[in-house]
Each structure stands twice: as structure tokens, then as C-alpha cells.
Amino acid sequence: MDANDTVLRFIQESTWQDFPDDVRHQAKRCLLDALGALLAGTATPAGRLMAQIARSQHKGNEATILVHGSRVSASGAALANGFAANALDIDDGHRMVKGHPGACVLPALLAAAEIVPVCRGVDFLAALVVGYEVGIRAGRIRHATYECYHSSGSWGAIAGAAAAGKILGLETSCLRNAMGSAEYHAPIAPMMKGIATPCMGKDSIGWGALVATMSVLMAQGGFTGIAPLFTDTPDPEWIDALGTDWQIRRLYFKPYAACRWAQPAVEGALKIQRAQNLSPRAIHSICIRTFEAACALSVKPPGNTEEAQYNIAFPVAAALVDGEVGPDQVLPPRIFDPQIIEVLTKIHTEVDAGYESVFPSKTYAKVTVETRDGKQYTSARMEPRWEAPDRLPTDAELKAKFQRLAAPILGDARAEAIVQRIWRLESETDMNALIHACCRPPGHNETQKSL
């Protein structure tokens, strides 16, 4: 049995009952977090635009664009929901793939759940775990075998195809073709060009979700694909450990709507501010020492949501002024706030060779604040909040994050009902109930501020 056979067998044969208790619980936490990011992302400029594109270019009645409730083709729903899932950059991540497994898996999985006659909650959760486990390994192989650092969609399409293929019950040769097609047609997007010029393409996750969904549908129709990339692994243990070494345990979660690389600097700046009771106006300058990729993030005033997220100075400045970096901070009109921009102009970055040497397994930063009266305060070496393995958020913290993201979109009562449904999802007989709960009722008047 080669590596591809091992992966295909894992996808097909894994069941919810096979997983350890902590993995099953983590799956619900991941769903709660990724779904909250997706729901809030529908209110961003990119989320709204891609919902409109899906309605006009992917007509159909197979699957749902969340929140909007529009029915389109399965591929159209995956496309729109995929762009929304990463639109706020507040979704989960895995350090060794430098990307976002949950946002890659969930949109394709949601689409697949609607095109089968019935999808039980227990089957949905099992496919979610499979998507994470297969996708993270695909990401590690992609990074190990391609010289250029490619975005999450480049391996996320494979993750989504694994999850969707499991829900659709693809037989072995069909699943192999689906996985091969997902690899072959995935968006091989050069990530650092998206850092240099932030745009709505983000981590290419939306396009990866489309490719994932189309790949399983094409394979069902007889489309053949290449041999998937798992036989290319530089370390056989990555594949041999499927089902025993659970990568879903090693995810980080994000408290802020900003690039993860900027978040240790946010923590350092806030720590100094709280310890010294500093007002933003008391600050003369801020120096952030961090790794090279983080220093590649912009320090210029943003002109749009994406420029606010792929920025190291803006989230630090917003945190110092507002005390948080959530959807409100990275959306108009707040991105243009004069007080935030004034603090931003006082921030510069420097590469720290020691921090660079341990990236991507660690993402460190140290912040030095100089005040107007000449005093200097330096943080300790900082890491982002909610980092695996021993500083992860509690269930209560993830629930609070979900409610902060979802309640402004769907209302407090509906957000709370979704949380409760997710915690008991293995008892759900049909996933359509959860999907319906994630959409505004017919005739609902949208009250969100215009973006």
C-alpha cells in the first residue's frame, strides 16, 4: 500500500466513533470557530461581492450561500462561502502549513452536505476531521516540494475534496481522481505577492473551495486526475501517522481580525499599554522586532479591508486605540480613523535574526514603546494568543468569539441557537437544519451598515 492508498483508505473508512474524545470535541470547536468567521465574513466587501458573483454566474438550486440564503450551484456556494470564510482573516490556522485549514474545508463540506439526500451531523463532523487531517498533510507536502511559498488554497483544495468526497461516498478510484484533480487545478497562488499587494484574493481559499467542489463532481462524472501528491511526501511518517497523530490538536485560533504574523506585536503593545496605563497620545514611537515575513507586512495607512489585515502597524494601532481588532476595526469607516492612523505612523519594524531562525514553527515579536517624555518600555518576547498546544482558548472563549462575530449578522438569539446546535451536532439527523439557522429569515431587512 503506497501513501495515496493510505490516505484514501483513511478518508473512506474513518468514522466518528473511531476518533478519540478530545479530537471529537476539537472538531466541534473548529466548526464553531470557522463558521463564525464565515458568517461575519459575508458582511465584508469581498464577501458581498462574491455572493453577488455566485448568484449571477453560478445559477442553480443545489446549495446555499450562508446568511444571504440564496440558492445557487454547489460550486457557486463553495466559492462564495469560501471567500467569506477567510475574508476577515480571523479563522483558525496551523503553524507548519502557514495557512488556514478550517476555511478551506468548511465551504466545500457545506456544499457537499446539501447535494446528498441526507447528511447526518455525525457524518459531517467525521468528514470535517478527515478534511483537517488530510489537508494539513497536503499542505506540508506542498510546502516541502515547491520552492515558492504558496497560499492556503493550493493545498486547501485537496482538503476540501477529501471532506466533500467522504460526504459524497466516492468509491476508491473516483476519490483518487477527485483528489488528483483538486491538486492539479488548485490555485498555485504566490502568497508573498499577496502580502506585497493586499487584495481580495487573500489566501486563495475561495478559489480552492470551488476547485475542491468541482473536482469531486467532475470525478463522479468520470473525469480522471493525476496521482495525488501524498506519494511525494519527504517524510513517510506524515502519512503513516494518519489516525494516530492528530494534527487537528495542533491548530491555533485567532482573537484578532488580522494576519497571524502581526498578532504577537499586538499582544506586546497591549501588554505595555496596560502595565504603564499609556494613552495612545503619550506614545512617541513603537519598534517591533520580529521575523522577516512579518516585517514584509505593510506599515502604511490602509485603503481597504485587505490592506488593514495584511498590515503589522494597523492592528497594533487599532488595538492601542480601541482595545480590540475585530470586524469593526478592519472595515470602513474605522480603517480611516485619524487617531488610529496617527498611532500607525509612529510604528516601524526590524528583523530579528533569532526570531527568523525559528519561523514558521514559532512566530515571535518584541515591542518597544518610547513615550513623548523619553521613557522606554520593552515587552518580553511575545507569541500570539490562543496558540497550540498549551495556550488554546477555552470553550467559553471560543463561544464568546463566535457570538461577537455572528450576533451582529444574525442576532443574539439565532447565534446562541447555533452554538447549542453545534455542541450536540452528532445527534442531528440532517445538516440542513444548521444551514438554515445560518441564514436570515425570508423577508428579513438587513440592518448591517453599508460597506
C-alpha positions in Angstrom: 0.0 0.0 0.0 1.5 3.3 -1.0 0.9 6.7 0.6 -2.0 7.6 -1.6 -3.7 4.3 -0.8 -3.2 5.0 2.9 -4.8 8.4 2.6 -7.7 7.2 0.5 -8.4 4.4 3.0 -8.3 6.9 5.9 -10.8 9.1 4.1 -13.2 6.3 3.3 -13.0 4.2 6.5 -12.7 6.7 9.3 -15.9 7.1 11.4 -16.8 9.5 14.2 -16.7 6.6 16.7 -13.0 5.9 15.7 -11.8 9.3 16.9 -10.5 10.0 20.4 -12.8 12.0 22.6 -10.6 15.1 22.5 -10.5 15.0 18.7 -14.3 14.8 18.5 -14.6 17.8 20.9 -11.9 19.7 19.0 -13.9 19.1 15.8 -16.9 21.0 17.3 -14.6 23.8 18.4 -13.2 24.0 14.9 -16.7 24.1 13.4 -17.8 26.8 15.8 -14.7 29.0 15.0 -14.7 28.5 11.2 -18.4 29.0 11.0 -18.3 32.3 13.0 -15.6 33.6 10.7 -17.6 32.7 7.6 -20.8 34.3 8.9 -19.1 37.5 9.8 -17.1 37.4 6.5 -20.3 37.7 4.5 -20.6 41.3 5.6 -17.2 42.3 4.2 -16.8 43.9 0.7 -15.3 40.7 -0.6 -18.0 38.5 0.9 -20.8 40.6 -0.6 -19.2 40.8 -4.0 -18.6 37.1 -4.3 -22.1 36.3 -3.2 -23.3 38.6 -6.0 -20.9 36.9 -8.5 -22.1 33.4 -7.4 -25.7 34.4 -7.9 -25.1 35.7 -11.4 -22.5 33.3 -12.7 -23.3 30.0 -10.8 -27.0 29.8 -11.0 -28.7 26.7 -9.6 -30.6 25.3 -6.6 -28.2 22.9 -5.1 -26.6 24.7 -2.2 -26.8 27.8 0.0 -24.8 31.0 0.3 -24.8 31.4 4.1 -26.6 34.4 5.7 -27.9 35.6 2.3 -29.9 32.4 1.9 -29.5 32.5 -1.9 -29.6 29.1 -3.6 -27.0 28.5 -6.3 -25.0 25.6 -7.7 -22.8 23.6 -5.3 -19.7 25.1 -6.8 -21.1 28.7 -6.6 -22.0 28.2 -2.9 -18.5 26.9 -2.2 -17.0 29.8 -4.0 -19.0 32.5 -2.1 -18.7 30.8 1.3 -15.0 30.2 0.7 -14.3 33.8 0.1 -16.4 34.8 3.2 -14.6 32.2 5.4 -11.3 34.0 5.1 -12.5 37.5 4.4 -11.7 38.7 8.0 -8.6 36.6 8.5 -9.9 35.5 11.9 -10.2 31.8 11.1 -8.0 29.0 12.5 -4.6 28.1 11.3 -1.8 25.5 11.6 1.7 26.7 12.1 3.5 24.2 9.9 1.3 24.9 6.8 1.4 28.7 7.3 -2.3 28.8 6.5 -5.9 28.1 7.3 -7.3 24.5 7.2 -10.8 25.3 8.6 -11.7 27.9 6.0 -10.5 25.5 3.3 -12.5 22.5 4.4 -15.8 24.1 5.6 -17.2 25.7 2.4 -16.7 22.5 0.3 -18.1 20.4 3.1 -21.2 22.6 3.4 -21.9 22.3 -0.3 -21.5 18.5 -0.3 -23.8 18.2 2.7 -26.6 19.8 0.6 -26.2 17.7 -2.5 -26.6 14.3 -0.8 -30.1 13.2 0.1 -29.4 13.5 3.8 -26.2 14.4 5.7 -26.2 13.5 9.4 -24.3 15.6 11.9 -22.1 12.7 12.8 -21.1 12.2 9.2 -20.5 15.9 8.7 -18.2 16.1 11.8 -16.3 13.0 10.7 -15.7 14.5 7.2 -14.6 17.7 8.9 -11.9 15.9 10.9 -10.8 14.0 7.8 -10.5 17.3 5.9 -8.3 18.8 8.5 -6.0 15.7 8.8 -5.6 15.2 5.1 -5.4 18.9 4.3 -2.7 19.7 6.8 -0.5 16.8 5.5 -1.1 18.0 1.9 0.0 21.5 3.0 3.2 20.2 4.5 4.0 18.3 1.4 3.1 21.2 -0.9 5.5 23.5 1.1 8.2 20.9 1.1 8.1 20.2 -2.6 7.5 23.7 -4.0 10.2 26.4 -3.7 7.8 29.3 -3.6 5.5 29.8 -0.6 2.0 29.2 -1.9 -1.2 30.2 -0.3 -3.7 28.0 1.6 -5.9 27.4 -1.5 -3.0 25.5 -3.1 -3.4 22.6 -0.6 -6.8 23.6 0.7 -8.5 22.4 -2.5 -7.2 18.9 -1.6 -8.5 19.3 2.0 -11.9 20.3 0.7 -12.0 17.4 -1.8 -11.2 14.9 0.9 -14.1 16.2 3.1 -16.6 16.5 0.3 -15.6 13.2 -1.3 -16.2 11.5 2.0 -19.7 13.0 2.4 -20.5 12.0 -1.2 -19.3 8.5 -0.6 -16.9 8.3 -3.6 -15.5 4.9 -4.3 -11.8 4.5 -4.3 -10.9 5.2 -7.9 -13.3 8.1 -8.1 -11.9 9.6 -4.9 -8.4 9.2 -6.2 -9.3 11.1 -9.3 -11.1 13.8 -7.3 -8.0 14.3 -5.1 -5.7 14.3 -8.1 -7.9 16.8 -9.9 -8.0 19.0 -6.8 -4.2 19.1 -6.6 -3.8 19.7 -10.4 -6.3 22.5 -10.6 -5.7 24.1 -7.3 -4.8 27.8 -7.2 -1.0 27.9 -7.0 -1.0 31.4 -5.7 2.3 33.1 -4.7 1.5 34.1 -1.1 4.1 36.8 -0.6 2.8 38.7 -3.7 -0.5 38.9 -1.9 1.3 40.3 1.1 3.2 42.9 -1.0 -0.1 43.9 -2.7 -3.0 43.0 -0.4 -6.2 42.2 -2.4 -9.4 40.3 -2.1 -7.7 37.2 -3.4 -6.4 36.8 0.2 -5.2 33.2 0.8 -6.9 31.9 -2.4 -9.2 29.9 -0.2 -12.4 30.9 -2.1 -11.0 29.6 -5.4 -9.6 26.5 -3.6 -13.1 25.7 -2.3 -14.5 26.0 -5.8 -11.8 23.6 -7.1 -12.5 21.1 -4.3 -16.2 21.0 -5.1 -15.8 20.9 -8.8 -13.1 18.1 -8.5 -15.4 15.7 -6.7 -18.3 16.4 -9.1 -16.1 16.0 -12.1 -14.7 12.7 -10.7 -18.3 11.5 -10.2 -18.9 12.2 -13.9 -15.8 10.2 -15.0 -13.1 12.9 -15.1 -9.7 11.4 -14.4 -7.0 13.1 -12.4 -3.3 12.7 -11.6 -1.9 10.6 -8.8 -2.3 12.8 -5.7 0.7 14.3 -4.0 0.9 12.1 -0.9 3.4 9.8 -2.5 5.7 12.9 -2.8 6.0 13.2 1.0 9.6 13.7 2.2 8.7 12.0 5.4 6.6 8.8 5.3 5.7 9.3 8.9 3.4 12.2 8.0 1.2 9.7 6.2 1.8 6.6 8.2 0.6 8.5 11.3 -2.9 9.3 9.9 -5.4 8.3 12.6 -2.8 8.3 15.4 -1.0 11.7 15.2 -4.0 14.1 15.1 -2.9 17.4 13.6 -6.3 18.9 14.5 -5.0 19.1 18.0 -2.2 21.5 16.9 -4.3 24.3 15.5 -4.1 27.8 16.7 -7.1 30.1 16.9 -7.2 33.9 16.3 -8.6 36.5 18.6 -8.0 39.3 16.1 -9.1 40.0 12.5 -5.6 40.4 11.2 -2.7 38.4 9.8 -1.4 36.0 12.4 2.1 37.3 11.9 1.1 40.7 13.3 -0.6 39.3 16.4 2.4 38.8 18.7 3.2 42.5 18.2 -0.4 43.3 19.1 0.0 41.3 22.4 3.3 43.1 23.2 1.9 46.6 22.6 -1.2 45.9 24.7 0.9 44.4 27.5 3.0 47.6 27.7 -0.1 49.8 27.5 -1.9 48.1 30.3 1.2 47.8 32.5 2.0 51.5 32.1 -1.5 52.9 31.7 -0.4 54.6 28.5 -2.8 56.6 26.4 -2.2 56.5 22.6 -1.4 60.2 22.6 1.5 59.6 25.1 3.3 57.4 22.5 6.2 58.9 20.5 7.3 55.7 18.7 6.9 52.0 18.5 9.6 49.5 17.3 8.5 45.9 16.5 11.3 43.4 16.3 10.1 40.2 14.6 10.7 37.7 11.8 11.2 38.6 8.2 7.8 37.6 6.8 6.1 39.8 9.4 8.3 42.7 8.5 7.1 42.3 4.9 3.6 43.3 6.1 2.7 46.9 5.4 3.1 49.7 7.9 1.2 52.2 5.6 -2.3 53.5 6.3 -4.8 51.1 4.7 -7.1 52.0 1.9 -9.3 48.9 2.2 -10.1 45.9 4.4 -7.4 43.7 3.0 -4.7 46.4 3.4 -5.8 46.7 7.1 -5.4 42.9 7.7 -2.1 42.4 5.8 -0.5 45.1 7.9 1.5 45.0 11.0 1.2 48.6 12.1 -2.6 49.0 11.7 -3.7 46.2 14.0 -1.2 47.3 16.7 -2.5 50.9 16.4 -6.2 49.8 16.4 -5.6 47.7 19.4 -4.0 50.6 21.3 -6.8 52.9 20.4 -9.9 50.6 20.5 -8.6 47.8 22.8 -9.5 45.2 20.1 -9.1 44.2 16.5 -12.4 42.8 15.3 -14.5 43.2 12.2 -15.4 46.8 13.1 -11.7 47.8 13.1 -10.8 46.4 9.7 -13.9 47.6 7.9 -14.8 51.1 6.7 -15.1 53.6 8.1 -13.0 52.6 11.1 -9.9 51.9 8.9 -9.7 55.6 8.2 -10.0 56.8 11.8 -7.5 59.7 12.3 -6.5 58.6 15.8 -5.6 55.1 14.7 -3.7 56.4 11.7 -1.8 58.8 13.9 -0.5 55.9 16.0 0.2 53.8 12.9 2.6 56.4 11.6 4.7 56.0 14.7 5.4 52.3 14.1 8.4 50.7 12.4 9.7 47.1 12.2 13.1 45.4 12.4 14.1 41.9 11.5 15.3 39.8 14.5 17.7 37.1 13.3 16.8 34.8 16.3 13.1 35.1 15.6 13.6 34.5 11.9 15.6 31.3 12.7 12.6 29.6 14.3 9.9 30.7 11.9 7.4 29.1 11.0 7.3 26.8 14.0 7.3 29.9 16.2 6.2 33.5 15.5 7.8 35.8 17.9 7.9 39.6 18.3 9.2 42.1 20.9 7.8 45.6 21.1 9.5 48.7 22.4 7.4 51.8 23.1 9.0 55.2 23.6 6.8 57.9 25.2 6.8 61.6 24.5 8.6 62.2 27.8 11.5 60.0 26.7 10.7 56.8 28.6 11.1 53.4 27.0 9.2 50.2 27.7 10.0 46.9 26.1 7.8 43.8 26.2 9.1 40.3 26.7 9.3 38.0 23.7 5.7 37.6 22.7 3.7 34.9 20.9 0.2 35.2 19.6 -2.7 34.4 21.9 -4.5 31.0 21.6 -1.5 29.1 20.4 -1.2 25.3 20.5 -0.5 23.2 22.4 -0.9 24.7 25.9 -2.4 28.2 25.4 -5.5 27.4 23.5 -8.8 29.2 24.1 -11.4 27.6 26.4 -14.8 26.6 25.1 -16.3 29.7 26.7 -13.8 31.9 25.0 -14.5 30.4 21.6 -18.2 30.7 22.2 -17.8 34.4 23.1 -15.8 34.9 19.9 -18.5 33.2 17.8 -21.1 35.4 19.4 -19.1 38.6 18.7 -18.8 37.6 15.1 -22.3 36.1 14.4 -24.7 38.1 16.6 -24.3 41.3 14.6 -25.1 39.3 11.5 -27.9 37.0 12.6 -29.0 38.4 16.0 -28.2 37.2 19.6 -30.9 34.5 19.8 -30.0 32.9 16.5 -26.3 33.0 17.3 -26.9 31.3 20.6 -29.1 28.6 19.0 -26.3 27.8 16.5 -23.8 27.4 19.3 -26.0 25.0 21.2 -26.7 23.1 17.9 -23.0 22.7 17.2 -22.2 21.3 20.7 -24.8 18.5 20.1 -24.3 18.1 16.4 -23.6 14.4 16.4 -27.3 13.9 17.3 -28.5 15.9 14.3 -30.3 13.8 11.7 -30.0 16.4 8.9 -27.4 19.2 8.4 -30.0 21.3 6.6 -31.3 22.4 10.0 -27.9 24.0 10.9 -27.5 25.5 7.4 -31.0 27.0 7.6 -30.2 28.5 11.0 -27.2 30.3 9.4 -29.4 32.3 7.0 -31.5 35.3 7.6 -35.3 34.5 7.6 -37.2 35.4 4.4 -38.2 39.0 4.3 -35.5 40.0 6.8 -34.4 43.6 6.4 -30.7 43.8 6.6 -29.6 46.2 9.2 -25.9 46.0 8.7 -24.2 49.3 8.0 -23.3 49.8 4.4 -19.8 48.8 3.5 
